[in-house]
Amino acid sequence: MTKQFIVWGSIVMALGVALGAFGAHGLEATLTANGREDTFLTASRYHLLHGLALFIVAWLGSRYSDRRITWAGYLILAGIILFSGSLYILAIFNVGVMGAVAPLGGAAFIIGWLLLAWVAWKEPAKG
């Protein structure tokens, strides 16, 4: 489980840096025309922040034997895809319906974080 989330975290972070750079240098005119610069920035911030969270999941997976950590990691990954992904699409293509998808990703983030808190609170650490 630890290795899996290190791999996912690394891929997510690389994509976050690439999308952030593309947004700043290649999409500036599009984002400005759509009035969605802040939307793209929010997507990028949450993308990178939760990419780092996947490394936290990997670390917690090495300290606790609990499947809820794996579920939390998958929820955080789903949150990145749903929340940041929908905001990227909204910002770039101005597809308004994508704004309705973002709260699903936000809910996935929240549940993932709460699962991590639950495990850390209730389960004894390894070693």
N, C-alpha and C positions, 0 to 999 in steps of 0.2 A: 504494500500500500504506500509506503514512504516513497519508493522510487517512482511509482506511478504519478504521484502528485508533484514531485520535483520535475518530472518530464512535462506534465501539463502546465505547471507554473512557468517553466522556462519558455514554452511555446507561447503561452498567453502573454507573457511579458514582451517577448520579441515582437509579436503582432501588435501589442499596445504601443511600443516605441515606433514601429513602422507606420501604423495608422496615425499616430500623433504627428509624426514628421510629414506625412502625406497631407494631413489636414492643414498644417501650418504653411506648407510650401506649394502643394499642388491643388488644393481645394479652396484656397482662400477666396477666390472670386465667386465660386459656387455657393459657399457657405454665407458669404456676405449678401449675395443676391437673394438667397432663401431666407435671410435674417436668422440664421441658425448657428452662428458662431458659438454662442453659449451652450447650445444643445450638444454640439460636437465636443466642446471642452468638458462638459459633464460626462459624456460617454467615455471619453479618454481617461478622465480622473478615476471613475469607478472601475474601468477596465484595469488600469494599472494597480490601483489599490487592492482589488480583489485577486489580481494575479499574485501579488505578494501574500495574500491570504492563503493561497494554495501551498505556499512554502510553510506557513504556520500549520496547515493541516498535515503536511508531511512530517513536520517536527512532532506534533502531537501524536501522530500515528506511531512514532517510534517510542513514545512514552506511555501510551495507553493501549490496552487491548480491548477495543470496543468498536463494533461495526458502525456505530453512530458517527464516528469520525469520518469514515468513508462516505457515509450518506451526506454529512456536512460538506465534504469536499465536492461531491457531485452537485449538491445544491448551489454551492458558490460558483462552480463552473457553469451550471445552467443559468444562474443569475447574470454572469458575464455575457453569455450568449443572448439572453432575452432582454436584459436591461440595456447594456451598452450596445448590443447589436441593433436593437430597435431604434435607439437614439441615433446611431450612426446612419441608419437608413433614412430616418426622419430628417436629419440634418443635410444629408447629401442629395437625396431624391425628393425631399419635401412631401413624403407620403404620410399624411396626417394620421391614418389609422394605426401607424406604428406607435404612436403615443399611448395607445391603449394597451400595448404589449409590455411596455416598460414597468408598470406596477407588478406584473407577474414576476419579472426578474427581481424587482425590489423585494417582493415577498420571499423569493428563493434565497436572497442574501440574508434576510432577517432570520429565517428559519435555520439556515446553515450556521450563522453565528450563535444562535441560541442553542443549537445542538452541541456545538463546541463548548459553550459555557456549561451546559448540563453535564457533559462527560467530565470536564475538568473539576466540577464541583462534587460529583457523586462517585467517580471511579478512582480506585487507588492507582497511582502511577507505577510503572514497571521499575523494579530495582530500587 
